[in-house]
Amino acid sequence: MVLWVSAMAAGAQNWYQLGLKFSTQVPLVRAYSDVDYLSTLRTPHIGFYFRAGKYVYGEVGIGYQYFRSRFETTLPDGEKRNDMVFTHYLVIPVKAVGNVQISKSVAFLPFAGILYQPLLKVSENTLFYNKETIENQWCLFTAGFDFRFGFLTLGVDYRYSFQNYFQHKSGKKPQFIGLSAGVIF
């Protein structure tokens, strides 16, 4: 969910914006390899952002994302296991954000860009997932839109990873639909 708060009067357009955004993602791909299946996922994300521009903003920011994932896997010896895996990521977005004013207090904000997500930590687990097996440097394409209502925003986005989830296994690349809420300062 995304929440943005504006220091400017609602509806007035400013050359810069500071914001706070909360979001969560729903996975579109669950088979991360031939033997690794994502059965559940919880992904809270919080981030701070700075935008500069007039009708099209450049946006940079920093955030934190936490993945609480339950995986089912088949080990090399044929044993089937499932376990909860907790991964922590730093999130650095670089985006272009449009600003289409609909009314004095409502705006449509389409965006596209890149999310760089370095892996910070992986929890202990019985599946042998760790920083040597999970991709450490995710880079994702993102596109979506927010609606601004005064200083509040609500949005939807699509995220596509350029890398596989695992470093040394082939499989589908992670994809997500995100829901967000925010405030503009």
C-alpha positions in Angstrom: 0.0 0.0 0.0 1.3 3.5 -0.7 0.9 6.7 1.4 2.2 10.1 0.2 2.0 13.4 2.1 2.4 16.8 0.5 3.9 19.9 2.1 2.2 21.9 -0.7 -1.5 22.7 -0.8 -3.6 19.8 -2.1 -3.8 20.1 -5.9 -0.9 22.6 -6.3 1.9 21.2 -8.4 5.4 21.4 -7.0 8.9 20.9 -8.6 9.7 18.3 -6.0 8.0 15.8 -3.8 9.1 13.7 -0.8 7.1 10.6 0.0 6.7 7.5 2.1 5.3 4.3 0.5 4.0 1.0 1.9 3.4 -1.9 -0.4 3.0 -5.6 -0.8 3.4 -8.0 -3.7 1.5 -11.0 -5.0 3.6 -13.5 -6.9 2.7 -14.3 -10.5 5.3 -17.1 -10.8 5.6 -19.8 -8.2 7.9 -22.4 -9.8 11.3 -20.9 -9.3 13.1 -24.0 -10.6 12.2 -27.6 -11.6 12.3 -28.7 -8.0 11.6 -25.4 -6.0 8.0 -24.2 -5.6 6.9 -21.1 -3.8 3.7 -22.1 -1.9 3.1 -18.9 0.2 4.6 -15.4 0.2 4.2 -12.3 2.5 6.2 -9.2 1.4 5.8 -6.0 3.4 7.8 -3.1 1.9 8.4 0.4 3.1 10.4 3.1 1.3 11.2 6.8 1.2 11.3 8.6 -2.1 12.3 11.9 -3.6 10.9 13.2 -6.9 12.0 16.2 -8.9 10.4 17.7 -12.1 7.2 19.3 -13.2 5.0 17.2 -15.5 7.4 14.2 -15.5 9.3 13.5 -12.3 12.6 11.7 -11.9 12.3 9.5 -8.7 15.0 7.9 -6.5 14.6 6.4 -3.1 15.6 3.8 -0.6 13.5 1.1 1.1 13.4 -2.2 2.9 11.6 -5.3 1.8 11.0 -8.5 3.7 10.0 -11.8 2.1 8.4 -14.4 4.2 8.3 -17.4 1.8 7.3 -21.0 2.2 9.0 -23.2 -0.3 8.5 -26.8 -1.2 11.6 -28.5 -2.8 13.1 -31.8 -3.7 16.7 -32.3 -2.5 19.3 -33.9 -4.7 18.8 -37.2 -2.8 15.1 -37.2 -3.7 13.8 -36.2 -0.3 10.9 -33.7 -0.4 11.0 -30.8 2.1 9.2 -27.6 2.8 10.3 -24.8 5.1 9.8 -21.1 5.7 12.6 -18.9 4.3 13.0 -15.2 5.4 14.9 -12.9 3.1 15.7 -9.2 3.6 16.4 -6.8 0.8 17.4 -3.2 0.4 15.3 -1.6 -2.4 16.7 1.3 -4.5 14.1 2.5 -7.1 15.0 4.7 -10.1 11.8 5.7 -12.0 10.2 8.2 -14.3 6.8 9.3 -12.9 4.2 11.3 -14.9 1.8 13.7 -13.4 -1.6 14.1 -15.1 -3.8 16.4 -13.0 -7.4 15.3 -13.1 -8.8 17.8 -10.7 -7.5 20.2 -8.1 -6.9 17.4 -5.6 -6.7 14.3 -7.9 -3.8 13.2 -10.1 -2.9 10.2 -12.2 0.8 9.2 -11.8 1.9 6.6 -14.3 5.5 5.3 -13.8 8.2 3.0 -15.1 11.7 2.3 -13.9 14.2 -0.1 -12.4 14.4 -1.5 -8.8 17.8 -2.6 -7.6 17.4 -5.0 -4.7 20.6 -6.3 -3.0 20.0 -9.3 -0.7 20.9 -8.4 2.9 20.1 -11.6 4.9 18.7 -15.1 4.5 17.3 -17.0 7.5 18.5 -20.4 8.6 16.4 -23.1 6.9 16.4 -26.8 6.1 16.3 -26.3 2.3 20.0 -25.1 2.1 18.9 -21.7 0.7 21.5 -19.1 1.6 23.4 -16.2 0.1 25.4 -18.6 -2.0 22.3 -20.2 -3.6 19.8 -17.2 -3.8 20.5 -14.4 -6.3 22.2 -11.6 -4.3 21.7 -8.7 -6.7 18.1 -8.5 -8.0 17.3 -6.0 -10.7 13.6 -5.6 -11.6 11.7 -3.7 -14.2 8.6 -2.0 -12.7 5.7 -0.2 -14.3 2.4 0.9 -12.9 0.4 3.9 -11.7 -0.7 5.7 -8.6 -3.7 7.9 -8.0 -3.1 10.9 -5.8 -6.0 12.1 -3.7 -4.7 15.3 -1.9 -1.6 14.0 -0.1 -2.7 10.3 -0.2 -1.9 7.9 -3.0 -3.0 4.4 -3.9 -1.3 2.4 -6.6 -0.7 -0.8 -8.5 2.5 -2.0 -10.2 4.0 -4.9 -12.1 7.5 -6.1 -11.3 9.7 -8.4 -13.4 13.1 -9.7 -12.3 15.9 -9.8 -14.9 17.5 -12.6 -12.8 16.4 -16.1 -11.7 15.6 -16.5 -8.0 18.5 -19.0 -7.7 22.1 -18.3 -8.7 22.9 -21.8 -10.2 19.5 -23.2 -11.2 17.4 -22.4 -14.3 13.8 -21.6 -13.9 11.2 -18.9 -14.4 12.1 -15.3 -13.4 10.1 -13.9 -10.4 7.2 -11.6 -11.3 4.8 -9.8 -9.0 1.8 -7.5 -8.9 2.2 -4.9 -6.2 -0.4 -2.9 -4.3 0.6 0.3 -2.5 -0.5 3.2 -0.4 1.4 6.3 0.5 1.7 9.9 1.5 3.4 12.9 -0.1 5.1 15.4 2.2 
